[in-house]
Amino acid sequence: MKNIVLIGLMGSGKTVVSKKLAAQLKIERFSTDEMIEAQEKLTITKIVELKGWPYFRDLEHSIIRSLAAKQGVIIDCGGGVVLNPANLELLKKNGLVFFLKAAPDVLFRRLKNDKTRPLISGPNPQARLKEIYEERLPLYNQADVIIDSSDDTCARPVVEILKKVSG
């Protein structure tokens, strides 16, 4: 079985969907963000604050390289994984890449009380989120499959992904 790779902006449901898929398919799940935090023994916010985004992106690429070599696992990617074209290329070799897509206003509604998101911690988080969405959309659209994750339940993305990987 190919890897199931989830990409999308923060708040698109990658973590919830990946956990449900892992439970239903009884396969291993890896979160790039969780792996980075465990490796560095710091939150992403702290890593970025202390060492900067380039350092974080290098860590992320290193983890993608190791995960992309695996077979039959679920990979829940951080929202910025698409910023390095090599990441998507690696992930597509052994995996089917799913873009969980939700509109910026839906994402903002889900994230507005989350203080752990360094990219939207500035003075106008809603405008910043929309800006990031528009910047990254062409990159996310390179996924193999695009799934609307705007519902407040992860049921549809889970069902659609299961259909794709089992059929």
N, C-alpha and C positions, 0 to 999 in steps of 0.2 A: 504494500500500500504506500502511496505517496504521502508525504507530509501534508498536513493541513496547516496553512499559514494564514494568519489573520493580520490584516493591516487596516489602518484607518486612524482618524484623528482621536485625540483623547476624548473620552466620553461616548465613543461610538459603540461600546459594548463588547470589545474584544476579550476582556478578562472574564466577564460573565459567560459569554458564548463559549470561550475555550474551556472553561471549567465544566460546563454542561456537556459539551462534546466529549471531553476526556472521560467523564463519568459514564456516558451512554456507550461509547465505543470501547471503554476499558483500555485506553492507551495513555501513554505518558504525555504530559503537558509541560511546556517550558515557556516562561515569560521572560523576554529579554530584559525588561526593566527589573524584575525581581532578581534575576541572576546578577545583574550589574550591582544592585544594592547589596546583595549577599557577598559578592566578591570584594567590594570596596568597604563594606561594613558602614555605609553611609546612605542616606536617602538621595534620590536623584537631585532634589533641590540643593542639598549640601554639596554634592559632587560638583554641580554646575557652579555653585557659589565659590567653592574653594579652588577648583581646577579649570573651570570654563567648559563651554560647549564643545570645542574641538577635542578635548580630552575625553569627554563623555562619548562623543561620536566614534572615536577610535576604539573605546571599550566595546561599544555596541557592535561595531564591525567585526571585532575579534570574536564576540559571542555568536554573531550570525554565521561566521565561517565554521565554527564548531557545530552549531545546530543544523546547518544546511547539509552536513555530511551524514546526519542521522536518517533513519528510515522509519516511516509509520508513526510519527509523533505529531503532536499539535504544537505549533509555535505561535505564541501571542506576542506580536512585535510592538515595540514602543512606537508612538505616533510619528516620530521623525525618521524612522528606519529608511524611508524612501528617499531621503535627502542624499544618500550615497547610492548612485546607480549600481555599484557593484553588489550591494546588499540584495536588491531585487533579483539580479542576475543569479546570484548564489541560491537564493530561496526557491527560484523557479526550476532549478536543476532537478531537485528531488521532491518538489512540492507543488501543490495546487494553491495559488495565492488568491485569497478572498478579501475584497475591500468591503468593509462594513461602513456603509455610507449613511450619514444622517446630516441634515441641514444644520448650519451654524447656530440657528436659534434653538434647535432641539439640544444640541451639544451644550450650549450655554446654560440652558435650563437645568441640565443634569450636573453641570460643573460649578455653578455659581457659588456654592458654599464650600467648595473643595479648595483648601489653602495649600495643597501639596503640588500645585501645578506651576512651576517656575515661568513657563511661557506666557501665562495669562495672569500674572500676579501684579501687573502694572496698573496705571490709573484708569484705563478703559478696557477691561478684560473682554467685553463683548465685541468691541471693534477689533481688538487684537486677534481674537479667535476667528472672526470672519476673514481677516487678512491672511492668517496662517492657512485656513481652509482653501482660500482662492489660490494661494501660492502652491500648495501641495496637491490640489485636485488633479492636475495633469499627470502627476507622478502616481497617485493612488489609482488613477484610471488605467494604469498599465497592468493591473491585476488580471488574473485569468477570469475571475468571476466577480461581478459587482452585486452586492446584496443590500437592499434598503434596511437599515437598522433603526429607523425613526420611531417605531412602536416602543411603548414603555415596557414591553416584554421582549425577551430574547427568543421567544418561541419560533418566529418566522425564520430568522437567520439560522438557527439550529436545524430546523426541518430542511431548509434549502441546501445547507451544506451536506447534511446526511444523504439527501437525494443525489447530489453531485458525486459524492465519494463512493456511494454504494451502487450506483447505476452506471 
